[in-house]
Amino acid sequence: MDDQGALLRELMAVFDQLPAGLREAINYAPEPLDPKALAALCRKHGAANVLAMIELKLKRKAARRP
């Protein structure tokens, strides 16, 4: 796609179709998530497994806080 606006609209449409938990994990991740890397992980492992991994990392990070 040459039109960056069209690409952004397509990405947002895909994002809106993600499960709510995965959208929240992406929005509130402790560090920025690279969309290409995230897409590759979802293709390789499945979105549910990627969500579980993100949630586990968030729980571990929260447990380490005093």
CHARMM-style PDB file with segment names, atoms N, HN, CA, C and O in Angstrom:
ATOM      1  N   MET     1       0.829  -1.178   0.000  1.00  0.00      PROA
ATOM      2  CA  MET     1       0.000   0.000   0.000  1.00  0.00      PROA
ATOM      3  C   MET     1       0.875   1.243   0.000  1.00  0.00      PROA
ATOM      4  O   MET     1       1.815   1.358   0.786  1.00  0.00      PROA
ATOM      5  N   ASP     2       0.561   2.146  -0.870  1.00  0.00      PROA
ATOM      6  HN  ASP     2      -0.203   2.052  -1.508  1.00  0.00      PROA
ATOM      7  CA  ASP     2       1.308   3.387  -0.928  1.00  0.00      PROA
ATOM      8  C   ASP     2       0.713   4.444  -0.007  1.00  0.00      PROA
ATOM      9  O   ASP     2       1.429   5.311   0.494  1.00  0.00      PROA
ATOM     10  N   ASP     3      -0.575   4.375   0.212  1.00  0.00      PROA
ATOM     11  HN  ASP     3      -1.157   3.671  -0.195  1.00  0.00      PROA
ATOM     12  CA  ASP     3      -1.265   5.360   1.022  1.00  0.00      PROA
ATOM     13  C   ASP     3      -1.132   4.994   2.502  1.00  0.00      PROA
ATOM     14  O   ASP     3      -1.691   3.995   2.955  1.00  0.00      PROA
ATOM     15  N   GLN     4      -0.382   5.817   3.253  1.00  0.00      PROA
ATOM     16  HN  GLN     4       0.072   6.628   2.885  1.00  0.00      PROA
ATOM     17  CA  GLN     4      -0.162   5.511   4.662  1.00  0.00      PROA
ATOM     18  C   GLN     4      -1.469   5.543   5.451  1.00  0.00      PROA
ATOM     19  O   GLN     4      -1.632   4.775   6.399  1.00  0.00      PROA
ATOM     20  N   GLY     5      -2.393   6.410   5.079  1.00  0.00      PROA
ATOM     21  HN  GLY     5      -2.260   7.033   4.309  1.00  0.00      PROA
ATOM     22  CA  GLY     5      -3.695   6.460   5.745  1.00  0.00      PROA
ATOM     23  C   GLY     5      -4.467   5.158   5.563  1.00  0.00      PROA
ATOM     24  O   GLY     5      -5.121   4.680   6.489  1.00  0.00      PROA
ATOM     25  N   ALA     6      -4.386   4.589   4.360  1.00  0.00      PROA
ATOM     26  HN  ALA     6      -3.855   4.977   3.608  1.00  0.00      PROA
ATOM     27  CA  ALA     6      -5.071   3.318   4.094  1.00  0.00      PROA
ATOM     28  C   ALA     6      -4.448   2.197   4.928  1.00  0.00      PROA
ATOM     29  O   ALA     6      -5.160   1.340   5.452  1.00  0.00      PROA
ATOM     30  N   LEU     7      -3.130   2.205   5.049  1.00  0.00      PROA
ATOM     31  HN  LEU     7      -2.551   2.901   4.623  1.00  0.00      PROA
ATOM     32  CA  LEU     7      -2.445   1.200   5.859  1.00  0.00      PROA
ATOM     33  C   LEU     7      -2.862   1.334   7.319  1.00  0.00      PROA
ATOM     34  O   LEU     7      -3.135   0.335   7.984  1.00  0.00      PROA
ATOM     35  N   LEU     8      -2.910   2.557   7.815  1.00  0.00      PROA
ATOM     36  HN  LEU     8      -2.688   3.369   7.275  1.00  0.00      PROA
ATOM     37  CA  LEU     8      -3.317   2.786   9.194  1.00  0.00      PROA
ATOM     38  C   LEU     8      -4.746   2.306   9.431  1.00  0.00      PROA
ATOM     39  O   LEU     8      -5.022   1.677  10.452  1.00  0.00      PROA
ATOM     40  N   ARG     9      -5.644   2.589   8.511  1.00  0.00      PROA
ATOM     41  HN  ARG     9      -5.419   3.100   7.681  1.00  0.00      PROA
ATOM     42  CA  ARG     9      -7.038   2.133   8.644  1.00  0.00      PROA
ATOM     43  C   ARG     9      -7.119   0.611   8.652  1.00  0.00      PROA
ATOM     44  O   ARG     9      -7.892   0.026   9.411  1.00  0.00      PROA
ATOM     45  N   GLU    10      -6.318  -0.024   7.803  1.00  0.00      PROA
ATOM     46  HN  GLU    10      -5.691   0.451   7.186  1.00  0.00      PROA
ATOM     47  CA  GLU    10      -6.316  -1.495   7.762  1.00  0.00      PROA
ATOM     48  C   GLU    10      -5.777  -2.067   9.072  1.00  0.00      PROA
ATOM     49  O   GLU    10      -6.335  -3.025   9.607  1.00  0.00      PROA
ATOM     50  N   LEU    11      -4.699  -1.487   9.585  1.00  0.00      PROA
ATOM     51  HN  LEU    11      -4.245  -0.710   9.150  1.00  0.00      PROA
ATOM     52  CA  LEU    11      -4.138  -1.962  10.852  1.00  0.00      PROA
ATOM     53  C   LEU    11      -5.136  -1.788  11.995  1.00  0.00      PROA
ATOM     54  O   LEU    11      -5.275  -2.670  12.842  1.00  0.00      PROA
ATOM     55  N   MET    12      -5.826  -0.655  12.017  1.00  0.00      PROA
ATOM     56  HN  MET    12      -5.714   0.062  11.329  1.00  0.00      PROA
ATOM     57  CA  MET    12      -6.810  -0.412  13.072  1.00  0.00      PROA
ATOM     58  C   MET    12      -7.985  -1.381  12.958  1.00  0.00      PROA
ATOM     59  O   MET    12      -8.525  -1.823  13.972  1.00  0.00      PROA
ATOM     60  N   ALA    13      -8.379  -1.711  11.740  1.00  0.00      PROA
ATOM     61  HN  ALA    13      -7.940  -1.352  10.916  1.00  0.00      PROA
ATOM     62  CA  ALA    13      -9.468  -2.676  11.546  1.00  0.00      PROA
ATOM     63  C   ALA    13      -9.063  -4.045  12.080  1.00  0.00      PROA
ATOM     64  O   ALA    13      -9.863  -4.725  12.723  1.00  0.00      PROA
ATOM     65  N   VAL    14      -7.828  -4.447  11.817  1.00  0.00      PROA
ATOM     66  HN  VAL    14      -7.179  -3.895  11.295  1.00  0.00      PROA
ATOM     67  CA  VAL    14      -7.333  -5.730  12.327  1.00  0.00      PROA
ATOM     68  C   VAL    14      -7.245  -5.672  13.847  1.00  0.00      PROA
ATOM     69  O   VAL    14      -7.648  -6.614  14.531  1.00  0.00      PROA
ATOM     70  N   PHE    15      -6.718  -4.565  14.381  1.00  0.00      PROA
ATOM     71  HN  PHE    15      -6.391  -3.800  13.826  1.00  0.00      PROA
ATOM     72  CA  PHE    15      -6.595  -4.400  15.826  1.00  0.00      PROA
ATOM     73  C   PHE    15      -7.958  -4.516  16.496  1.00  0.00      PROA
ATOM     74  O   PHE    15      -8.085  -5.154  17.541  1.00  0.00      PROA
ATOM     75  N   ASP    16      -8.976  -3.904  15.903  1.00  0.00      PROA
ATOM     76  HN  ASP    16      -8.873  -3.386  15.054  1.00  0.00      PROA
ATOM     77  CA  ASP    16     -10.319  -3.941  16.471  1.00  0.00      PROA
ATOM     78  C   ASP    16     -10.898  -5.346  16.503  1.00  0.00      PROA
ATOM     79  O   ASP    16     -11.810  -5.614  17.286  1.00  0.00      PROA
ATOM     80  N   GLN    17     -10.395  -6.246  15.675  1.00  0.00      PROA
ATOM     81  HN  GLN    17      -9.655  -6.029  15.039  1.00  0.00      PROA
ATOM     82  CA  GLN    17     -10.895  -7.614  15.634  1.00  0.00      PROA
ATOM     83  C   GLN    17     -10.184  -8.533  16.624  1.00  0.00      PROA
ATOM     84  O   GLN    17     -10.598  -9.676  16.815  1.00  0.00      PROA
ATOM     85  N   LEU    18      -9.114  -8.040  17.257  1.00  0.00      PROA
ATOM     86  HN  LEU    18      -8.777  -7.111  17.102  1.00  0.00      PROA
ATOM     87  CA  LEU    18      -8.377  -8.856  18.220  1.00  0.00      PROA
ATOM     88  C   LEU    18      -9.217  -9.072  19.474  1.00  0.00      PROA
ATOM     89  O   LEU    18     -10.081  -8.255  19.791  1.00  0.00      PROA
ATOM     90  N   PRO    19      -8.966 -10.171  20.190  1.00  0.00      PROA
ATOM     91  CA  PRO    19      -9.659 -10.366  21.468  1.00  0.00      PROA
ATOM     92  C   PRO    19      -9.354  -9.202  22.421  1.00  0.00      PROA
ATOM     93  O   PRO    19      -8.269  -8.622  22.377  1.00  0.00      PROA
ATOM     94  N   ALA    20     -10.310  -8.876  23.267  1.00  0.00      PROA
ATOM     95  HN  ALA    20     -11.191  -9.347  23.302  1.00  0.00      PROA
ATOM     96  CA  ALA    20     -10.165  -7.724  24.161  1.00  0.00      PROA
ATOM     97  C   ALA    20      -8.901  -7.813  25.015  1.00  0.00      PROA
ATOM     98  O   ALA    20      -8.214  -6.809  25.203  1.00  0.00      PROA
ATOM     99  N   GLY    21      -8.591  -8.985  25.526  1.00  0.00      PROA
ATOM    100  HN  GLY    21      -9.149  -9.801  25.374  1.00  0.00      PROA
ATOM    101  CA  GLY    21      -7.396  -9.149  26.364  1.00  0.00      PROA
ATOM    102  C   GLY    21      -6.119  -8.833  25.625  1.00  0.00      PROA
ATOM    103  O   GLY    21      -5.199  -8.239  26.188  1.00  0.00      PROA
ATOM    104  N   LEU    22      -6.058  -9.226  24.367  1.00  0.00      PROA
ATOM    105  HN  LEU    22      -6.805  -9.709  23.910  1.00  0.00      PROA
ATOM    106  CA  LEU    22      -4.866  -8.948  23.572  1.00  0.00      PROA
ATOM    107  C   LEU    22      -4.775  -7.459  23.262  1.00  0.00      PROA
ATOM    108  O   LEU    22      -3.683  -6.890  23.291  1.00  0.00      PROA
ATOM    109  N   ARG    23      -5.906  -6.819  22.965  1.00  0.00      PROA
ATOM    110  HN  ARG    23      -6.793  -7.281  22.941  1.00  0.00      PROA
ATOM    111  CA  ARG    23      -5.886  -5.361  22.732  1.00  0.00      PROA
ATOM    112  C   ARG    23      -5.397  -4.629  23.969  1.00  0.00      PROA
ATOM    113  O   ARG    23      -4.593  -3.704  23.858  1.00  0.00      PROA
ATOM    114  N   GLU    24      -5.868  -5.026  25.150  1.00  0.00      PROA
ATOM    115  HN  GLU    24      -6.522  -5.778  25.241  1.00  0.00      PROA
ATOM    116  CA  GLU    24      -5.442  -4.379  26.387  1.00  0.00      PROA
ATOM    117  C   GLU    24      -3.961  -4.611  26.637  1.00  0.00      PROA
ATOM    118  O   GLU    24      -3.250  -3.695  27.051  1.00  0.00      PROA
ATOM    119  N   ALA    25      -3.490  -5.828  26.391  1.00  0.00      PROA
ATOM    120  HN  ALA    25      -4.067  -6.572  26.055  1.00  0.00      PROA
ATOM    121  CA  ALA    25      -2.072  -6.122  26.604  1.00  0.00      PROA
ATOM    122  C   ALA    25      -1.199  -5.275  25.689  1.00  0.00      PROA
ATOM    123  O   ALA    25      -0.135  -4.809  26.095  1.00  0.00      PROA
ATOM    124  N   ILE    26      -1.644  -5.078  24.465  1.00  0.00      PROA
ATOM    125  HN  ILE    26      -2.508  -5.456  24.134  1.00  0.00      PROA
ATOM    126  CA  ILE    26      -0.891  -4.243  23.519  1.00  0.00      PROA
ATOM    127  C   ILE    26      -0.919  -2.785  23.975  1.00  0.00      PROA
ATOM    128  O   ILE    26       0.112  -2.111  23.979  1.00  0.00      PROA
ATOM    129  N   ASN    27      -2.082  -2.308  24.353  1.00  0.00      PROA
ATOM    130  HN  ASN    27      -2.919  -2.855  24.350  1.00  0.00      PROA
ATOM    131  CA  ASN    27      -2.223  -0.907  24.759  1.00  0.00      PROA
ATOM    132  C   ASN    27      -1.457  -0.580  26.030  1.00  0.00      PROA
ATOM    133  O   ASN    27      -0.932   0.525  26.169  1.00  0.00      PROA
ATOM    134  N   TYR    28      -1.385  -1.522  26.955  1.00  0.00      PROA
ATOM    135  HN  TYR    28      -1.811  -2.419  26.842  1.00  0.00      PROA
ATOM    136  CA  TYR    28      -0.796  -1.243  28.263  1.00  0.00      PROA
ATOM    137  C   TYR    28       0.511  -2.001  28.499  1.00  0.00      PROA
ATOM    138  O   TYR    28       0.915  -2.200  29.645  1.00  0.00      PROA
ATOM    139  N   ALA    29       1.162  -2.416  27.439  1.00  0.00      PROA
ATOM    140  HN  ALA    29       0.835  -2.254  26.508  1.00  0.00      PROA
ATOM    141  CA  ALA    29       2.433  -3.134  27.568  1.00  0.00      PROA
ATOM    142  C   ALA    29       3.465  -2.227  28.238  1.00  0.00      PROA
ATOM    143  O   ALA    29       3.480  -1.018  28.003  1.00  0.00      PROA
ATOM    144  N   PRO    30       4.332  -2.815  29.074  1.00  0.00      PROA
ATOM    145  CA  PRO    30       5.333  -2.004  29.767  1.00  0.00      PROA
ATOM    146  C   PRO    30       6.346  -1.355  28.825  1.00  0.00      PROA
ATOM    147  O   PRO    30       6.924  -0.319  29.155  1.00  0.00      PROA
ATOM    148  N   GLU    31       6.559  -1.950  27.669  1.00  0.00      PROA
ATOM    149  HN  GLU    31       6.089  -2.791  27.401  1.00  0.00      PROA
ATOM    150  CA  GLU    31       7.404  -1.328  26.660  1.00  0.00      PROA
ATOM    151  C   GLU    31       6.697  -1.419  25.320  1.00  0.00      PROA
ATOM    152  O   GLU    31       5.866  -2.304  25.118  1.00  0.00      PROA
ATOM    153  N   PRO    32       7.013  -0.516  24.401  1.00  0.00      PROA
ATOM    154  CA  PRO    32       6.328  -0.531  23.100  1.00  0.00      PROA
ATOM    155  C   PRO    32       6.495  -1.873  22.385  1.00  0.00      PROA
ATOM    156  O   PRO    32       7.568  -2.476  22.417  1.00  0.00      PROA
ATOM    157  N   LEU    33       5.435  -2.323  21.751  1.00  0.00      PROA
ATOM    158  HN  LEU    33       4.564  -1.833  21.726  1.00  0.00      PROA
ATOM    159  CA  LEU    33       5.469  -3.564  20.985  1.00  0.00      PROA
ATOM    160  C   LEU    33       5.630  -3.237  19.510  1.00  0.00      PROA
ATOM    161  O   LEU    33       4.918  -2.393  18.968  1.00  0.00      PROA
ATOM    162  N   ASP    34       6.555  -3.901  18.879  1.00  0.00      PROA
ATOM    163  HN  ASP    34       7.134  -4.587  19.320  1.00  0.00      PROA
ATOM    164  CA  ASP    34       6.764  -3.739  17.445  1.00  0.00      PROA
ATOM    165  C   ASP    34       5.655  -4.496  16.719  1.00  0.00      PROA
ATOM    166  O   ASP    34       5.546  -5.713  16.869  1.00  0.00      PROA
ATOM    167  N   PRO    35       4.831  -3.801  15.938  1.00  0.00      PROA
ATOM    168  CA  PRO    35       3.698  -4.477  15.283  1.00  0.00      PROA
ATOM    169  C   PRO    35       4.113  -5.640  14.388  1.00  0.00      PROA
ATOM    170  O   PRO    35       3.420  -6.656  14.340  1.00  0.00      PROA
ATOM    171  N   LYS    36       5.228  -5.509  13.682  1.00  0.00      PROA
ATOM    172  HN  LYS    36       5.791  -4.684  13.721  1.00  0.00      PROA
ATOM    173  CA  LYS    36       5.668  -6.596  12.800  1.00  0.00      PROA
ATOM    174  C   LYS    36       6.097  -7.808  13.617  1.00  0.00      PROA
ATOM    175  O   LYS    36       5.779  -8.944  13.265  1.00  0.00      PROA
ATOM    176  N   ALA    37       6.813  -7.566  14.701  1.00  0.00      PROA
ATOM    177  HN  ALA    37       7.071  -6.644  14.986  1.00  0.00      PROA
ATOM    178  CA  ALA    37       7.240  -8.675  15.559  1.00  0.00      PROA
ATOM    179  C   ALA    37       6.040  -9.339  16.220  1.00  0.00      PROA
ATOM    180  O   ALA    37       5.988 -10.563  16.347  1.00  0.00      PROA
ATOM    181  N   LEU    38       5.077  -8.525  16.640  1.00  0.00      PROA
ATOM    182  HN  LEU    38       5.119  -7.531  16.537  1.00  0.00      PROA
ATOM    183  CA  LEU    38       3.867  -9.066  17.248  1.00  0.00      PROA
ATOM    184  C   LEU    38       3.086  -9.916  16.255  1.00  0.00      PROA
ATOM    185  O   LEU    38       2.601 -10.994  16.599  1.00  0.00      PROA
ATOM    186  N   ALA    39       2.967  -9.432  15.032  1.00  0.00      PROA
ATOM    187  HN  ALA    39       3.361  -8.557  14.753  1.00  0.00      PROA
ATOM    188  CA  ALA    39       2.266 -10.196  13.995  1.00  0.00      PROA
ATOM    189  C   ALA    39       2.978 -11.513  13.715  1.00  0.00      PROA
ATOM    190  O   ALA    39       2.334 -12.548  13.542  1.00  0.00      PROA
ATOM    191  N   ALA    40       4.300 -11.473  13.673  1.00  0.00      PROA
ATOM    192  HN  ALA    40       4.823 -10.632  13.814  1.00  0.00      PROA
ATOM    193  CA  ALA    40       5.070 -12.700  13.429  1.00  0.00      PROA
ATOM    194  C   ALA    40       4.866 -13.697  14.567  1.00  0.00      PROA
ATOM    195  O   ALA    40       4.713 -14.895  14.329  1.00  0.00      PROA
ATOM    196  N   LEU    41       4.865 -13.197  15.810  1.00  0.00      PROA
ATOM    197  HN  LEU    41       4.989 -12.223  16.003  1.00  0.00      PROA
ATOM    198  CA  LEU    41       4.631 -14.079  16.956  1.00  0.00      PROA
ATOM    199  C   LEU    41       3.243 -14.705  16.885  1.00  0.00      PROA
ATOM    200  O   LEU    41       3.080 -15.896  17.147  1.00  0.00      PROA
ATOM    201  N   CYS    42       2.243 -13.897  16.530  1.00  0.00      PROA
ATOM    202  HN  CYS    42       2.376 -12.929  16.317  1.00  0.00      PROA
ATOM    203  CA  CYS    42       0.876 -14.415  16.451  1.00  0.00      PROA
ATOM    204  C   CYS    42       0.735 -15.463  15.360  1.00  0.00      PROA
ATOM    205  O   CYS    42       0.030 -16.456  15.537  1.00  0.00      PROA
ATOM    206  N   ARG    43       1.402 -15.248  14.231  1.00  0.00      PROA
ATOM    207  HN  ARG    43       1.975 -14.441  14.087  1.00  0.00      PROA
ATOM    208  CA  ARG    43       1.354 -16.249  13.156  1.00  0.00      PROA
ATOM    209  C   ARG    43       2.047 -17.541  13.583  1.00  0.00      PROA
ATOM    210  O   ARG    43       1.574 -18.636  13.281  1.00  0.00      PROA
ATOM    211  N   LYS    44       3.165 -17.406  14.283  1.00  0.00      PROA
ATOM    212  HN  LYS    44       3.550 -16.516  14.529  1.00  0.00      PROA
ATOM    213  CA  LYS    44       3.955 -18.572  14.653  1.00  0.00      PROA
ATOM    214  C   LYS    44       3.321 -19.361  15.808  1.00  0.00      PROA
ATOM    215  O   LYS    44       3.276 -20.590  15.778  1.00  0.00      PROA
ATOM    216  N   HSD    45       2.831 -18.637  16.826  1.00  0.00      PROA
ATOM    217  HN  HSD    45       2.867 -17.638  16.850  1.00  0.00      PROA
ATOM    218  CA  HSD    45       2.378 -19.299  18.050  1.00  0.00      PROA
ATOM    219  C   HSD    45       0.878 -19.228  18.290  1.00  0.00      PROA
ATOM    220  O   HSD    45       0.357 -19.924  19.162  1.00  0.00      PROA
ATOM    221  N   GLY    46       0.186 -18.402  17.534  1.00  0.00      PROA
ATOM    222  HN  GLY    46       0.609 -17.837  16.825  1.00  0.00      PROA
ATOM    223  CA  GLY    46      -1.249 -18.200  17.763  1.00  0.00      PROA
ATOM    224  C   GLY    46      -1.460 -17.042  18.716  1.00  0.00      PROA
ATOM    225  O   GLY    46      -0.708 -16.864  19.674  1.00  0.00      PROA
ATOM    226  N   ALA    47      -2.489 -16.257  18.446  1.00  0.00      PROA
ATOM    227  HN  ALA    47      -3.101 -16.402  17.668  1.00  0.00      PROA
ATOM    228  CA  ALA    47      -2.743 -15.053  19.231  1.00  0.00      PROA
ATOM    229  C   ALA    47      -3.014 -15.375  20.704  1.00  0.00      PROA
ATOM    230  O   ALA    47      -2.582 -14.630  21.584  1.00  0.00      PROA
ATOM    231  N   ALA    48      -3.716 -16.465  20.983  1.00  0.00      PROA
ATOM    232  HN  ALA    48      -4.067 -17.071  20.269  1.00  0.00      PROA
ATOM    233  CA  ALA    48      -4.028 -16.819  22.375  1.00  0.00      PROA
ATOM    234  C   ALA    48      -2.756 -17.104  23.159  1.00  0.00      PROA
ATOM    235  O   ALA    48      -2.636 -16.701  24.316  1.00  0.00      PROA
ATOM    236  N   ASN    49      -1.810 -17.793  22.541  1.00  0.00      PROA
ATOM    237  HN  ASN    49      -1.908 -18.120  21.601  1.00  0.00      PROA
ATOM    238  CA  ASN    49      -0.548 -18.085  23.220  1.00  0.00      PROA
ATOM    239  C   ASN    49       0.281 -16.830  23.425  1.00  0.00      PROA
ATOM    240  O   ASN    49       0.933 -16.677  24.458  1.00  0.00      PROA
ATOM    241  N   VAL    50       0.261 -15.934  22.453  1.00  0.00      PROA
ATOM    242  HN  VAL    50      -0.269 -16.059  21.614  1.00  0.00      PROA
ATOM    243  CA  VAL    50       0.981 -14.677  22.588  1.00  0.00      PROA
ATOM    244  C   VAL    50       0.365 -13.861  23.717  1.00  0.00      PROA
ATOM    245  O   VAL    50       1.092 -13.272  24.517  1.00  0.00      PROA
ATOM    246  N   LEU    51      -0.956 -13.818  23.795  1.00  0.00      PROA
ATOM    247  HN  LEU    51      -1.546 -14.296  23.145  1.00  0.00      PROA
ATOM    248  CA  LEU    51      -1.636 -13.114  24.867  1.00  0.00      PROA
ATOM    249  C   LEU    51      -1.244 -13.705  26.221  1.00  0.00      PROA
ATOM    250  O   LEU    51      -0.950 -12.964  27.159  1.00  0.00      PROA
ATOM    251  N   ALA    52      -1.239 -15.016  26.327  1.00  0.00      PROA
ATOM    252  HN  ALA    52      -1.478 -15.618  25.566  1.00  0.00      PROA
ATOM    253  CA  ALA    52      -0.864 -15.667  27.584  1.00  0.00      PROA
ATOM    254  C   ALA    52       0.574 -15.311  27.972  1.00  0.00      PROA
ATOM    255  O   ALA    52       0.860 -15.083  29.147  1.00  0.00      PROA
ATOM    256  N   MET    53       1.464 -15.265  27.004  1.00  0.00      PROA
ATOM    257  HN  MET    53       1.231 -15.450  26.049  1.00  0.00      PROA
ATOM    258  CA  MET    53       2.861 -14.914  27.276  1.00  0.00      PROA
ATOM    259  C   MET    53       2.965 -13.476  27.781  1.00  0.00      PROA
ATOM    260  O   MET    53       3.688 -13.206  28.740  1.00  0.00      PROA
ATOM    261  N   ILE    54       2.250 -12.560  27.143  1.00  0.00      PROA
ATOM    262  HN  ILE    54       1.663 -12.780  26.364  1.00  0.00      PROA
ATOM    263  CA  ILE    54       2.270 -11.154  27.558  1.00  0.00      PROA
ATOM    264  C   ILE    54       1.699 -11.019  28.966  1.00  0.00      PROA
ATOM    265  O   ILE    54       2.258 -10.313  29.805  1.00  0.00      PROA
ATOM    266  N   GLU    55       0.587 -11.699  29.219  1.00  0.00      PROA
ATOM    267  HN  GLU    55       0.133 -12.273  28.538  1.00  0.00      PROA
ATOM    268  CA  GLU    55      -0.029 -11.634  30.547  1.00  0.00      PROA
ATOM    269  C   GLU    55       0.910 -12.197  31.607  1.00  0.00      PROA
ATOM    270  O   GLU    55       1.009 -11.635  32.697  1.00  0.00      PROA
ATOM    271  N   LEU    56       1.595 -13.290  31.310  1.00  0.00      PROA
ATOM    272  HN  LEU    56       1.514 -13.746  30.424  1.00  0.00      PROA
ATOM    273  CA  LEU    56       2.543 -13.881  32.249  1.00  0.00      PROA
ATOM    274  C   LEU    56       3.680 -12.907  32.552  1.00  0.00      PROA
ATOM    275  O   LEU    56       4.073 -12.755  33.709  1.00  0.00      PROA
ATOM    276  N   LYS    57       4.210 -12.250  31.525  1.00  0.00      PROA
ATOM    277  HN  LYS    57       3.891 -12.374  30.585  1.00  0.00      PROA
ATOM    278  CA  LYS    57       5.283 -11.278  31.737  1.00  0.00      PROA
ATOM    279  C   LYS    57       4.802 -10.112  32.585  1.00  0.00      PROA
ATOM    280  O   LYS    57       5.537  -9.630  33.446  1.00  0.00      PROA
ATOM    281  N   LEU    58       3.561  -9.646  32.351  1.00  0.00      PROA
ATOM    282  HN  LEU    58       2.963 -10.037  31.651  1.00  0.00      PROA
ATOM    283  CA  LEU    58       3.018  -8.555  33.157  1.00  0.00      PROA
ATOM    284  C   LEU    58       2.849  -8.976  34.615  1.00  0.00      PROA
ATOM    285  O   LEU    58       3.141  -8.193  35.519  1.00  0.00      PROA
ATOM    286  N   LYS    59       2.378 -10.206  34.855  1.00  0.00      PROA
ATOM    287  HN  LYS    59       2.140 -10.841  34.120  1.00  0.00      PROA
ATOM    288  CA  LYS    59       2.217 -10.708  36.223  1.00  0.00      PROA
ATOM    289  C   LYS    59       3.565 -10.824  36.919  1.00  0.00      PROA
ATOM    290  O   LYS    59       3.694 -10.456  38.087  1.00  0.00      PROA
ATOM    291  N   ARG    60       4.574 -11.333  36.211  1.00  0.00      PROA
ATOM    292  HN  ARG    60       4.469 -11.632  35.263  1.00  0.00      PROA
ATOM    293  CA  ARG    60       5.919 -11.450  36.801  1.00  0.00      PROA
ATOM    294  C   ARG    60       6.489 -10.090  37.146  1.00  0.00      PROA
ATOM    295  O   ARG    60       7.102  -9.909  38.199  1.00  0.00      PROA
ATOM    296  N   LYS    61       6.282  -9.131  36.248  1.00  0.00      PROA
ATOM    297  HN  LYS    61       5.785  -9.278  35.393  1.00  0.00      PROA
ATOM    298  CA  LYS    61       6.785  -7.780  36.499  1.00  0.00      PROA
ATOM    299  C   LYS    61       6.085  -7.177  37.714  1.00  0.00      PROA
ATOM    300  O   LYS    61       6.727  -6.527  38.539  1.00  0.00      PROA
ATOM    301  N   ALA    62       4.773  -7.388  37.829  1.00  0.00      PROA
ATOM    302  HN  ALA    62       4.252  -7.916  37.159  1.00  0.00      PROA
ATOM    303  CA  ALA    62       4.023  -6.855  38.963  1.00  0.00      PROA
ATOM    304  C   ALA    62       4.460  -7.523  40.269  1.00  0.00      PROA
ATOM    305  O   ALA    62       4.489  -6.875  41.316  1.00  0.00      PROA
ATOM    306  N   ALA    63       4.795  -8.796  40.215  1.00  0.00      PROA
ATOM    307  HN  ALA    63       4.772  -9.323  39.365  1.00  0.00      PROA
ATOM    308  CA  ALA    63       5.216  -9.526  41.413  1.00  0.00      PROA
ATOM    309  C   ALA    63       6.578  -9.056  41.911  1.00  0.00      PROA
ATOM    310  O   ALA    63       6.867  -9.147  43.104  1.00  0.00      PROA
ATOM    311  N   ARG    64       7.411  -8.557  41.011  1.00  0.00      PROA
ATOM    312  HN  ARG    64       7.176  -8.483  40.042  1.00  0.00      PROA
ATOM    313  CA  ARG    64       8.745  -8.093  41.402  1.00  0.00      PROA
ATOM    314  C   ARG    64       8.718  -6.718  42.059  1.00  0.00      PROA
ATOM    315  O   ARG    64       9.673  -6.324  42.727  1.00  0.00      PROA
ATOM    316  N   ARG    65       7.627  -5.995  41.867  1.00  0.00      PROA
ATOM    317  HN  ARG    65       6.851  -6.315  41.324  1.00  0.00      PROA
ATOM    318  CA  ARG    65       7.520  -4.650  42.464  1.00  0.00      PROA
ATOM    319  C   ARG    65       7.305  -4.785  43.965  1.00  0.00      PROA
ATOM    320  O   ARG    65       6.567  -5.660  44.416  1.00  0.00      PROA
ATOM    321  N   PRO    66       7.953  -3.913  44.737  1.00  0.00      PROA
ATOM    322  CA  PRO    66       7.777  -3.987  46.208  1.00  0.00      PROA
ATOM    323  C   PRO    66       6.413  -3.537  46.670  1.00  0.00      PROA
ATOM    324  OT1 PRO    66       6.133  -3.548  47.869  1.00  0.00      PROA
TER     325      PRO     66
END
